[in-house]
Structures are given as structure tokens and as C-alpha cells.
Amino acid sequence: MYTHPTVLRCRRQAMILDGRKIYSRRDIARQCQMSYTTFYKLLSRYKEQGEDGLHDKKRIELEGSGPK
């Protein structure tokens, strides 16, 4: 799935700021204009997958939710 380069740059910057322990995670999320829930999800994926975890994931279609 495609993730816009500007979004990736902001997500990388958020991970760098988190590593420096200067700002709270809520402050970092607010500065990057994302919810703190999204920030924590990205942080978890980043810890597990590195840079690849910052890309958007493909959505899973639920059975019966596709076109009819």
C-alpha cells in the first residue's frame, strides 16, 4: 500500500522525537496531527518492523463487505 512521502517523514520524525525522551508521546502525536492511539500503534509497529512499520497497512476486507 502506498504511503505519501510527507506522511512517512512525519512518522519518522515522531519516532526520533520519542527516542529522545524530550516530549511526551501525546505532545508528539499532537504535533504530528495524529491521535495518540494511532501514534502508539505506529510506535509498536516501528519497534517490531523498523522503517517498514511506518508504512500504511493494507486493509483487510470483511466477508460480504465488497461490491455486490
Distance bins in CASP14 RR format, pairs under 12 A and 6 or more apart:
PFRMAT RR
TARGET T0000
AUTHOR 0000-0000-0000
RMODE 2
METHOD distances of the structure
MODEL  1
1 7 0 0 0 0 0 1 0 0 0 0 0
1 52 0 0 0 0 0 1 0 0 0 0 0
1 53 0 0 0 0 0 1 0 0 0 0 0
1 55 1 0 0 1 0 0 0 0 0 0 0
1 56 1 0 1 0 0 0 0 0 0 0 0
1 57 1 0 0 1 0 0 0 0 0 0 0
1 58 1 0 1 0 0 0 0 0 0 0 0
1 59 0 0 0 0 1 0 0 0 0 0 0
1 60 0 0 0 0 0 1 0 0 0 0 0
2 8 0 0 0 0 0 1 0 0 0 0 0
2 55 0 0 0 0 1 0 0 0 0 0 0
2 56 1 0 0 1 0 0 0 0 0 0 0
2 57 0 0 0 0 0 1 0 0 0 0 0
2 58 0 0 0 0 0 1 0 0 0 0 0
3 9 0 0 0 0 0 1 0 0 0 0 0
3 10 0 0 0 0 0 1 0 0 0 0 0
3 11 0 0 0 0 1 0 0 0 0 0 0
3 12 0 0 0 0 0 1 0 0 0 0 0
3 42 0 0 0 0 0 1 0 0 0 0 0
3 51 0 0 0 0 0 1 0 0 0 0 0
3 52 0 0 0 0 0 1 0 0 0 0 0
3 53 0 0 0 0 1 0 0 0 0 0 0
3 54 1 0 0 1 0 0 0 0 0 0 0
3 55 1 0 1 0 0 0 0 0 0 0 0
3 56 1 0 1 0 0 0 0 0 0 0 0
3 57 0 0 0 0 1 0 0 0 0 0 0
3 58 0 0 0 0 0 1 0 0 0 0 0
4 10 0 0 0 0 1 0 0 0 0 0 0
4 11 0 0 0 0 0 1 0 0 0 0 0
4 54 0 0 0 0 0 1 0 0 0 0 0
4 55 0 0 0 0 0 1 0 0 0 0 0
4 56 0 0 0 0 1 0 0 0 0 0 0
5 11 0 0 0 0 0 1 0 0 0 0 0
5 12 0 0 0 0 0 1 0 0 0 0 0
5 54 0 0 0 0 0 1 0 0 0 0 0
5 55 0 0 0 0 0 1 0 0 0 0 0
6 12 0 0 0 0 0 1 0 0 0 0 0
6 13 0 0 0 0 0 1 0 0 0 0 0
6 32 0 0 0 0 0 1 0 0 0 0 0
6 33 0 0 0 0 0 1 0 0 0 0 0
7 13 0 0 0 0 0 1 0 0 0 0 0
7 14 0 0 0 0 0 1 0 0 0 0 0
7 32 0 0 0 0 1 0 0 0 0 0 0
7 33 0 0 0 0 0 1 0 0 0 0 0
7 34 0 0 0 0 1 0 0 0 0 0 0
7 38 0 0 0 0 0 1 0 0 0 0 0
7 42 0 0 0 0 0 1 0 0 0 0 0
7 54 0 0 0 0 1 0 0 0 0 0 0
7 55 0 0 0 0 1 0 0 0 0 0 0
7 56 1 0 0 1 0 0 0 0 0 0 0
8 14 0 0 0 0 0 1 0 0 0 0 0
8 15 0 0 0 0 0 1 0 0 0 0 0
8 32 0 0 0 0 0 1 0 0 0 0 0
8 42 0 0 0 0 0 1 0 0 0 0 0
8 46 0 0 0 0 0 1 0 0 0 0 0
8 51 0 0 0 0 1 0 0 0 0 0 0
8 52 0 0 0 0 0 1 0 0 0 0 0
8 53 0 0 0 0 0 1 0 0 0 0 0
8 54 1 0 1 0 0 0 0 0 0 0 0
8 55 1 0 0 1 0 0 0 0 0 0 0
8 56 0 0 0 0 1 0 0 0 0 0 0
9 15 0 0 0 0 0 1 0 0 0 0 0
9 16 0 0 0 0 0 1 0 0 0 0 0
9 32 0 0 0 0 0 1 0 0 0 0 0
9 51 0 0 0 0 0 1 0 0 0 0 0
9 54 0 0 0 0 1 0 0 0 0 0 0
10 16 0 0 0 0 0 1 0 0 0 0 0
10 17 0 0 0 0 0 1 0 0 0 0 0
10 28 0 0 0 0 0 1 0 0 0 0 0
10 29 0 0 0 0 0 1 0 0 0 0 0
10 31 0 0 0 0 1 0 0 0 0 0 0
10 32 1 0 1 0 0 0 0 0 0 0 0
10 33 1 0 0 1 0 0 0 0 0 0 0
10 34 0 0 0 0 1 0 0 0 0 0 0
10 38 0 0 0 0 0 1 0 0 0 0 0
10 39 0 0 0 0 0 1 0 0 0 0 0
10 42 0 0 0 0 0 1 0 0 0 0 0
10 54 0 0 0 0 1 0 0 0 0 0 0
11 17 0 0 0 0 0 1 0 0 0 0 0
11 18 0 0 0 0 0 1 0 0 0 0 0
11 28 0 0 0 0 0 1 0 0 0 0 0
11 29 0 0 0 0 0 1 0 0 0 0 0
11 31 0 0 0 0 0 1 0 0 0 0 0
11 32 1 0 0 1 0 0 0 0 0 0 0
11 33 0 0 0 0 0 1 0 0 0 0 0
11 34 0 0 0 0 1 0 0 0 0 0 0
11 38 0 0 0 0 1 0 0 0 0 0 0
11 39 0 0 0 0 1 0 0 0 0 0 0
11 41 0 0 0 0 0 1 0 0 0 0 0
11 42 1 0 1 0 0 0 0 0 0 0 0
11 43 0 0 0 0 1 0 0 0 0 0 0
11 45 0 0 0 0 1 0 0 0 0 0 0
11 46 1 0 0 1 0 0 0 0 0 0 0
11 50 0 0 0 0 0 1 0 0 0 0 0
11 51 0 0 0 0 1 0 0 0 0 0 0
11 52 0 0 0 0 0 1 0 0 0 0 0
11 53 0 0 0 0 1 0 0 0 0 0 0
11 54 1 0 1 0 0 0 0 0 0 0 0
11 55 0 0 0 0 1 0 0 0 0 0 0
11 56 0 0 0 0 1 0 0 0 0 0 0
12 18 0 0 0 0 0 1 0 0 0 0 0
12 19 0 0 0 0 0 1 0 0 0 0 0
12 32 0 0 0 0 0 1 0 0 0 0 0
12 42 0 0 0 0 0 1 0 0 0 0 0
12 46 0 0 0 0 1 0 0 0 0 0 0
12 50 0 0 0 0 0 1 0 0 0 0 0
12 51 1 0 0 1 0 0 0 0 0 0 0
12 52 0 0 0 0 0 1 0 0 0 0 0
12 53 0 0 0 0 0 1 0 0 0 0 0
12 54 1 0 0 1 0 0 0 0 0 0 0
12 55 0 0 0 0 0 1 0 0 0 0 0
13 19 0 0 0 0 0 1 0 0 0 0 0
13 20 0 0 0 0 0 1 0 0 0 0 0
13 23 0 0 0 0 0 1 0 0 0 0 0
13 28 0 0 0 0 1 0 0 0 0 0 0
13 29 0 0 0 0 0 1 0 0 0 0 0
13 31 0 0 0 0 1 0 0 0 0 0 0
13 32 1 0 0 1 0 0 0 0 0 0 0
13 33 0 0 0 0 0 1 0 0 0 0 0
13 34 0 0 0 0 0 1 0 0 0 0 0
13 39 0 0 0 0 0 1 0 0 0 0 0
13 42 0 0 0 0 0 1 0 0 0 0 0
13 54 0 0 0 0 0 1 0 0 0 0 0
14 20 0 0 0 0 0 1 0 0 0 0 0
14 23 0 0 0 0 1 0 0 0 0 0 0
14 25 0 0 0 0 1 0 0 0 0 0 0
14 26 0 0 0 0 0 1 0 0 0 0 0
14 27 0 0 0 0 0 1 0 0 0 0 0
14 28 1 0 1 0 0 0 0 0 0 0 0
14 29 1 0 0 1 0 0 0 0 0 0 0
14 30 0 0 0 0 0 1 0 0 0 0 0
14 31 1 0 0 1 0 0 0 0 0 0 0
14 32 1 0 1 0 0 0 0 0 0 0 0
14 33 0 0 0 0 0 1 0 0 0 0 0
14 34 1 0 0 1 0 0 0 0 0 0 0
14 36 0 0 0 0 0 1 0 0 0 0 0
14 38 0 0 0 0 0 1 0 0 0 0 0
14 39 1 0 0 1 0 0 0 0 0 0 0
14 40 0 0 0 0 0 1 0 0 0 0 0
14 41 0 0 0 0 0 1 0 0 0 0 0
14 42 1 0 0 1 0 0 0 0 0 0 0
14 43 0 0 0 0 1 0 0 0 0 0 0
14 46 0 0 0 0 1 0 0 0 0 0 0
14 54 0 0 0 0 1 0 0 0 0 0 0
15 25 0 0 0 0 0 1 0 0 0 0 0
15 28 0 0 0 0 1 0 0 0 0 0 0
15 29 0 0 0 0 0 1 0 0 0 0 0
15 32 0 0 0 0 0 1 0 0 0 0 0
15 39 0 0 0 0 1 0 0 0 0 0 0
15 42 1 0 0 1 0 0 0 0 0 0 0
15 43 1 0 0 1 0 0 0 0 0 0 0
15 44 0 0 0 0 0 1 0 0 0 0 0
15 45 0 0 0 0 0 1 0 0 0 0 0
15 46 1 0 1 0 0 0 0 0 0 0 0
15 47 0 0 0 0 1 0 0 0 0 0 0
15 49 0 0 0 0 0 1 0 0 0 0 0
15 50 0 0 0 0 1 0 0 0 0 0 0
15 51 0 0 0 0 1 0 0 0 0 0 0
15 53 0 0 0 0 1 0 0 0 0 0 0
15 54 1 0 0 1 0 0 0 0 0 0 0
16 22 0 0 0 0 0 1 0 0 0 0 0
16 23 0 0 0 0 0 1 0 0 0 0 0
16 28 0 0 0 0 1 0 0 0 0 0 0
16 32 0 0 0 0 0 1 0 0 0 0 0
16 43 0 0 0 0 0 1 0 0 0 0 0
16 46 0 0 0 0 0 1 0 0 0 0 0
16 51 0 0 0 0 0 1 0 0 0 0 0
16 54 0 0 0 0 0 1 0 0 0 0 0
17 23 1 0 1 0 0 0 0 0 0 0 0
17 24 0 0 0 0 0 1 0 0 0 0 0
17 25 0 0 0 0 1 0 0 0 0 0 0
17 26 0 0 0 0 0 1 0 0 0 0 0
17 27 0 0 0 0 1 0 0 0 0 0 0
17 28 1 0 1 0 0 0 0 0 0 0 0
17 29 0 0 0 0 0 1 0 0 0 0 0
17 30 0 0 0 0 0 1 0 0 0 0 0
17 31 1 0 0 1 0 0 0 0 0 0 0
17 32 0 0 0 0 1 0 0 0 0 0 0
17 39 0 0 0 0 0 1 0 0 0 0 0
17 43 0 0 0 0 0 1 0 0 0 0 0
18 24 0 0 0 0 1 0 0 0 0 0 0
18 25 1 0 0 1 0 0 0 0 0 0 0
18 26 0 0 0 0 0 1 0 0 0 0 0
18 27 0 0 0 0 0 1 0 0 0 0 0
18 28 1 0 1 0 0 0 0 0 0 0 0
18 29 0 0 0 0 1 0 0 0 0 0 0
18 31 0 0 0 0 0 1 0 0 0 0 0
18 32 0 0 0 0 0 1 0 0 0 0 0
18 36 0 0 0 0 0 1 0 0 0 0 0
18 39 0 0 0 0 1 0 0 0 0 0 0
18 40 0 0 0 0 0 1 0 0 0 0 0
18 42 0 0 0 0 1 0 0 0 0 0 0
18 43 1 0 0 1 0 0 0 0 0 0 0
18 44 0 0 0 0 0 1 0 0 0 0 0
18 46 0 0 0 0 1 0 0 0 0 0 0
18 47 0 0 0 0 0 1 0 0 0 0 0
19 25 0 0 0 0 0 1 0 0 0 0 0
19 28 0 0 0 0 1 0 0 0 0 0 0
19 43 0 0 0 0 1 0 0 0 0 0 0
19 46 0 0 0 0 0 1 0 0 0 0 0
19 47 0 0 0 0 0 1 0 0 0 0 0
20 28 0 0 0 0 1 0 0 0 0 0 0
21 27 0 0 0 0 0 1 0 0 0 0 0
21 28 0 0 0 0 0 1 0 0 0 0 0
22 28 0 0 0 0 1 0 0 0 0 0 0
22 31 0 0 0 0 0 1 0 0 0 0 0
23 29 0 0 0 0 1 0 0 0 0 0 0
23 30 0 0 0 0 1 0 0 0 0 0 0
23 31 1 0 0 1 0 0 0 0 0 0 0
23 32 0 0 0 0 0 1 0 0 0 0 0
23 39 0 0 0 0 0 1 0 0 0 0 0
24 30 0 0 0 0 1 0 0 0 0 0 0
24 31 0 0 0 0 0 1 0 0 0 0 0
24 36 0 0 0 0 1 0 0 0 0 0 0
24 39 0 0 0 0 0 1 0 0 0 0 0
25 31 0 0 0 0 0 1 0 0 0 0 0
25 32 0 0 0 0 0 1 0 0 0 0 0
25 34 0 0 0 0 0 1 0 0 0 0 0
25 35 0 0 0 0 0 1 0 0 0 0 0
25 36 1 0 0 1 0 0 0 0 0 0 0
25 37 0 0 0 0 0 1 0 0 0 0 0
25 38 0 0 0 0 0 1 0 0 0 0 0
25 39 1 0 0 1 0 0 0 0 0 0 0
25 40 1 0 0 1 0 0 0 0 0 0 0
25 41 0 0 0 0 0 1 0 0 0 0 0
25 42 0 0 0 0 0 1 0 0 0 0 0
25 43 1 0 0 1 0 0 0 0 0 0 0
25 44 0 0 0 0 0 1 0 0 0 0 0
26 32 0 0 0 0 0 1 0 0 0 0 0
26 34 0 0 0 0 0 1 0 0 0 0 0
26 35 0 0 0 0 1 0 0 0 0 0 0
26 36 1 0 1 0 0 0 0 0 0 0 0
26 37 0 0 0 0 0 1 0 0 0 0 0
26 38 0 0 0 0 0 1 0 0 0 0 0
26 39 0 0 0 0 1 0 0 0 0 0 0
26 40 0 0 0 0 1 0 0 0 0 0 0
27 34 0 0 0 0 0 1 0 0 0 0 0
27 36 0 0 0 0 1 0 0 0 0 0 0
27 39 0 0 0 0 0 1 0 0 0 0 0
28 34 0 0 0 0 1 0 0 0 0 0 0
28 35 0 0 0 0 0 1 0 0 0 0 0
28 36 0 0 0 0 1 0 0 0 0 0 0
28 38 0 0 0 0 0 1 0 0 0 0 0
28 39 1 0 0 1 0 0 0 0 0 0 0
28 40 0 0 0 0 0 1 0 0 0 0 0
28 42 0 0 0 0 0 1 0 0 0 0 0
28 43 0 0 0 0 1 0 0 0 0 0 0
29 35 1 0 0 1 0 0 0 0 0 0 0
29 36 1 0 1 0 0 0 0 0 0 0 0
29 37 0 0 0 0 1 0 0 0 0 0 0
29 38 1 0 0 1 0 0 0 0 0 0 0
29 39 1 1 0 0 0 0 0 0 0 0 0
29 40 0 0 0 0 1 0 0 0 0 0 0
29 41 0 0 0 0 0 1 0 0 0 0 0
29 42 0 0 0 0 1 0 0 0 0 0 0
29 43 0 0 0 0 1 0 0 0 0 0 0
30 36 1 0 0 1 0 0 0 0 0 0 0
30 38 0 0 0 0 0 1 0 0 0 0 0
30 39 0 0 0 0 1 0 0 0 0 0 0
31 39 0 0 0 0 0 1 0 0 0 0 0
32 38 0 0 0 0 1 0 0 0 0 0 0
32 39 1 0 0 1 0 0 0 0 0 0 0
32 42 0 0 0 0 1 0 0 0 0 0 0
32 43 0 0 0 0 0 1 0 0 0 0 0
32 54 0 0 0 0 0 1 0 0 0 0 0
33 39 0 0 0 0 0 1 0 0 0 0 0
34 40 0 0 0 0 0 1 0 0 0 0 0
34 41 0 0 0 0 1 0 0 0 0 0 0
34 42 1 0 0 1 0 0 0 0 0 0 0
34 43 0 0 0 0 0 1 0 0 0 0 0
34 54 0 0 0 0 0 1 0 0 0 0 0
35 41 0 0 0 0 1 0 0 0 0 0 0
35 42 0 0 0 0 0 1 0 0 0 0 0
36 42 0 0 0 0 0 1 0 0 0 0 0
36 43 0 0 0 0 1 0 0 0 0 0 0
37 43 0 0 0 0 0 1 0 0 0 0 0
37 44 0 0 0 0 0 1 0 0 0 0 0
38 44 0 0 0 0 0 1 0 0 0 0 0
38 45 0 0 0 0 0 1 0 0 0 0 0
38 54 0 0 0 0 0 1 0 0 0 0 0
38 56 0 0 0 0 0 1 0 0 0 0 0
38 57 0 0 0 0 0 1 0 0 0 0 0
39 45 0 0 0 0 0 1 0 0 0 0 0
39 46 0 0 0 0 0 1 0 0 0 0 0
39 54 0 0 0 0 0 1 0 0 0 0 0
40 46 0 0 0 0 0 1 0 0 0 0 0
40 47 0 0 0 0 0 1 0 0 0 0 0
41 47 0 0 0 0 0 1 0 0 0 0 0
41 48 0 0 0 0 0 1 0 0 0 0 0
41 49 0 0 0 0 0 1 0 0 0 0 0
41 53 0 0 0 0 1 0 0 0 0 0 0
41 54 0 0 0 0 0 1 0 0 0 0 0
41 56 0 0 0 0 0 1 0 0 0 0 0
41 57 0 0 0 0 1 0 0 0 0 0 0
42 48 0 0 0 0 0 1 0 0 0 0 0
42 49 0 0 0 0 0 1 0 0 0 0 0
42 50 0 0 0 0 0 1 0 0 0 0 0
42 51 0 0 0 0 0 1 0 0 0 0 0
42 52 0 0 0 0 0 1 0 0 0 0 0
42 53 1 0 0 1 0 0 0 0 0 0 0
42 54 1 0 0 1 0 0 0 0 0 0 0
42 55 0 0 0 0 1 0 0 0 0 0 0
42 56 0 0 0 0 0 1 0 0 0 0 0
42 57 0 0 0 0 0 1 0 0 0 0 0
43 49 0 0 0 0 0 1 0 0 0 0 0
43 50 0 0 0 0 0 1 0 0 0 0 0
43 53 0 0 0 0 1 0 0 0 0 0 0
43 54 0 0 0 0 1 0 0 0 0 0 0
44 50 0 0 0 0 0 1 0 0 0 0 0
44 53 0 0 0 0 1 0 0 0 0 0 0
44 54 0 0 0 0 0 1 0 0 0 0 0
45 51 0 0 0 0 0 1 0 0 0 0 0
45 52 0 0 0 0 1 0 0 0 0 0 0
45 53 1 1 0 0 0 0 0 0 0 0 0
45 54 1 0 0 1 0 0 0 0 0 0 0
45 55 0 0 0 0 1 0 0 0 0 0 0
45 56 0 0 0 0 0 1 0 0 0 0 0
45 57 0 0 0 0 1 0 0 0 0 0 0
46 52 0 0 0 0 1 0 0 0 0 0 0
46 53 1 0 1 0 0 0 0 0 0 0 0
46 54 1 0 0 1 0 0 0 0 0 0 0
46 55 0 0 0 0 0 1 0 0 0 0 0
47 53 0 0 0 0 1 0 0 0 0 0 0
47 54 0 0 0 0 0 1 0 0 0 0 0
48 54 0 0 0 0 0 1 0 0 0 0 0
49 55 0 0 0 0 1 0 0 0 0 0 0
49 57 0 0 0 0 0 1 0 0 0 0 0
59 65 0 0 0 0 0 1 0 0 0 0 0
59 66 0 0 0 0 0 1 0 0 0 0 0
60 66 0 0 0 0 0 1 0 0 0 0 0
61 67 0 0 0 0 0 1 0 0 0 0 0
END
